[in-house]
Amino acid sequence: MPTVLVVGATGNIGASAIFAALRSKFHVLAIVRNQASAEKLFSNVGTRESITTVEADIMSDRGVKEVVEKVRKGELPAFQHVYAAAFWLKRMVILWWAAGGLFDTTSILDLTTADVRKYMLINFEPNLFAYQATIPYLLEQNDPASTWTLCTGASGDNGGLAGASMTQGALYSMANVACLNNTNTNVRFNEIYLGLFVAAGAAGDQAGLIKSSDFAVTYEEILARPDIKGSRLLVCQPEDLKKFRLQKKLE
């Protein structure tokens, strides 16, 4: 059974990736901070079946690497797919951009060097570390069906919140580089660009929110379609969950 490694598994976006993997009949290897986070994950998706959890610090450049080392040793299931939505939410603010992690209303003129570094530390670096740790493994395995999917937020384009917007811009560029670098490899790298607020569990029933289980169709589409490679799948309105909008990243 194919396995998806989910980085940022306990969040609302991570839950959608797990829903998608399970509905696609895949196994899930989910990175969590601790046992409490694992229980939150199981509550969000409503099952423990076909999910293996492993504790790691995704904020550290060693965190995901240590997970991959355990996979190599046979201590954890081998994986063929990676989904990264590694954002640590300092506080939950309901805005129309959902993926983006740490954000506040500090003006670009008031951002300190420490603020900028904090934004990069929380919103950008965990995704970069995950990529650096897992891509060599996927290339070595040479599975022709392998995928690597990055979820980004629309705040990078709307510019509404300085710190979050600039770090999302960095993720867009990371996706461009990864798409280019994997043009001729076995790994289909894609970006899911999210301009809606996604919520797991009962919170998803609130007006104006998209349920994690509904957002999951975007990742199901990527897993199911070998022709989607080097692309951005845009989700900016509810209709985008029914009629998928794809753009090539480097055209």
C-alpha positions in Angstrom: 0.0 0.0 0.0 1.5 3.4 -0.9 2.2 5.8 1.9 2.0 9.5 2.2 4.3 11.3 4.7 2.4 14.3 6.0 4.4 17.2 7.5 2.1 19.5 9.5 -0.3 16.7 10.0 -2.2 18.0 13.0 -3.4 21.3 11.4 -6.5 21.9 9.3 -4.6 21.5 6.0 -2.8 18.4 7.2 -6.1 16.8 8.1 -7.3 17.4 4.5 -4.2 15.6 3.2 -4.9 12.6 5.5 -8.5 12.5 4.4 -7.3 12.5 0.8 -4.7 9.7 1.4 -7.2 7.5 3.2 -9.9 7.9 0.6 -7.3 7.1 -2.1 -6.6 3.8 -0.2 -3.1 5.0 0.9 -1.4 4.6 4.3 -0.4 7.7 6.2 2.8 8.4 8.1 2.0 11.6 10.1 4.6 13.7 11.9 3.3 15.0 15.2 4.8 17.0 18.1 3.7 14.7 20.8 1.0 12.2 21.8 -1.5 15.0 22.5 -1.0 16.2 18.9 -1.5 12.6 17.7 -4.8 12.4 19.6 -5.9 15.8 18.0 -5.1 14.3 14.6 -7.2 11.2 15.2 -10.0 13.4 16.4 -9.8 15.6 13.3 -10.0 12.7 10.8 -12.3 10.4 12.9 -10.1 7.3 12.7 -6.8 5.7 13.6 -6.9 3.2 10.9 -4.1 3.2 8.3 -2.3 6.0 10.2 1.1 5.7 11.7 2.3 8.7 13.8 5.9 9.6 14.6 7.1 12.4 16.9 9.5 14.9 15.5 10.4 18.6 15.7 9.7 20.0 12.2 11.1 23.3 13.2 14.5 21.8 13.4 16.6 21.0 10.3 17.1 17.5 11.9 13.5 16.8 12.6 12.3 15.3 9.3 15.7 13.9 8.6 15.5 11.8 11.7 12.1 10.5 10.5 13.6 9.5 7.1 16.5 7.8 8.9 14.0 5.7 10.8 12.3 4.8 7.5 15.6 3.7 6.0 16.2 1.5 9.1 12.8 -0.1 8.6 11.5 1.3 11.9 8.7 3.2 10.0 6.8 2.5 6.8 8.4 3.5 3.6 6.8 6.4 1.9 6.3 7.4 -1.8 4.5 10.7 -1.4 5.0 13.8 0.7 2.5 16.5 1.6 3.8 19.6 3.4 1.6 22.2 5.2 4.0 23.1 7.9 2.6 26.2 9.5 2.6 26.8 13.2 -0.4 29.0 14.0 0.4 31.3 16.9 -3.3 32.3 16.9 -6.2 31.5 14.8 -7.6 34.5 13.0 -10.4 33.9 10.4 -9.2 35.6 7.2 -9.8 34.5 3.7 -6.3 33.2 3.2 -5.9 30.1 5.3 -2.4 28.6 4.7 0.2 31.0 5.9 1.0 30.1 9.5 2.1 32.9 11.8 0.5 36.2 10.9 -0.4 39.5 12.5 -1.1 43.1 11.4 2.4 44.5 11.9 3.1 47.1 9.2 6.1 46.5 6.9 7.5 49.7 8.3 7.4 48.3 11.8 8.7 44.9 11.1 12.0 44.3 13.0 14.8 42.0 12.0 13.7 39.7 14.7 10.1 39.7 13.3 11.3 38.8 9.8 13.5 36.0 11.1 10.6 34.7 13.2 8.3 34.6 10.2 10.9 32.7 8.1 11.5 30.3 11.0 7.9 29.4 11.4 6.3 29.8 7.9 9.1 28.9 5.5 11.9 26.9 7.1 9.9 23.8 8.1 8.8 23.3 4.5 12.3 23.7 3.2 13.7 21.3 5.8 11.0 18.8 4.9 11.9 19.1 1.2 15.7 18.7 1.8 15.1 15.7 4.0 12.7 13.8 1.8 13.6 14.5 -1.8 16.9 12.5 -1.8 15.0 9.5 -0.4 12.3 9.7 -3.0 14.8 10.0 -5.8 16.7 6.9 -4.4 13.5 4.9 -4.3 12.8 5.9 -7.9 9.2 5.1 -7.7 7.6 6.5 -10.9 4.4 7.4 -9.0 6.1 9.6 -6.3 4.7 13.0 -5.6 5.7 16.0 -3.4 2.9 18.5 -2.7 3.3 21.9 -1.0 0.3 23.9 0.2 0.7 27.7 0.1 -1.6 30.6 0.9 -2.9 33.5 -1.1 -1.6 36.1 1.3 1.6 36.2 -0.7 -0.3 37.8 -3.5 -2.8 40.0 -1.8 -0.2 41.7 0.4 -2.6 42.3 3.3 -0.3 41.2 6.1 3.3 42.0 5.6 5.1 39.2 7.4 2.8 36.4 6.2 2.7 37.8 2.7 6.5 37.9 2.3 7.0 34.4 3.6 4.3 33.0 1.4 6.2 34.7 -1.5 9.3 32.7 -0.5 7.2 29.5 -0.6 6.0 30.3 -4.1 9.7 30.6 -5.1 10.6 27.4 -3.4 7.8 25.7 -5.4 9.2 27.2 -8.6 12.7 25.9 -7.8 11.4 22.4 -6.9 9.3 22.1 -10.0 12.3 23.0 -12.2 14.6 20.7 -10.3 12.2 17.7 -10.6 11.3 18.3 -14.3 13.1 15.1 -15.3 12.9 13.1 -12.1 10.4 10.5 -10.9 8.9 13.0 -8.4 5.8 15.0 -9.5 6.2 18.3 -7.5 3.0 20.4 -7.3 1.7 23.4 -5.3 -1.8 23.8 -3.9 -2.5 27.5 -3.7 -5.2 28.2 -1.1 -7.3 31.3 -0.8 -10.0 30.0 1.5 -10.2 29.2 5.2 -10.1 25.5 5.9 -11.2 24.0 9.2 -11.2 20.5 10.6 -13.8 18.9 12.8 -16.9 20.7 14.0 -15.4 24.1 13.2 -15.7 23.3 9.5 -19.5 23.6 9.8 -19.3 27.4 10.4 -20.5 29.7 7.6 -17.7 30.7 5.3 -15.4 27.9 6.1 -14.4 24.9 4.0 -14.2 21.5 5.7 -10.9 19.7 5.7 -12.7 16.7 4.3 -14.0 18.8 1.4 -10.7 20.4 0.7 -9.2 16.9 0.5 -10.5 16.5 -3.1 -7.6 18.7 -4.3 -4.9 16.3 -3.1 -6.9 13.3 -4.2 -6.8 14.8 -7.7 -3.1 15.2 -7.6 -2.5 11.7 -6.4 -4.8 10.2 -9.0 -3.6 12.1 -12.1 0.0 11.3 -13.3 -0.3 14.2 -15.8 -0.3 16.8 -13.0 3.4 17.7 -12.6 5.1 21.1 -12.1 1.7 22.7 -11.6 -0.2 25.0 -9.2 -3.7 24.0 -8.3 -5.7 27.1 -7.4 -8.4 27.0 -4.7 -9.7 30.5 -4.3 -13.5 30.0 -4.3 -15.7 27.0 -3.4 -16.3 26.3 -7.1 -12.6 25.4 -7.4 -13.3 22.2 -5.4 -15.6 21.0 -8.2 -13.9 22.3 -11.3 -10.1 22.2 -10.8 -8.0 25.1 -12.1 -4.4 24.2 -12.9 -1.5 26.4 -14.0 1.9 25.3 -15.0 4.4 26.8 -12.6 7.1 27.7 -15.0 5.2 28.8 -18.1 
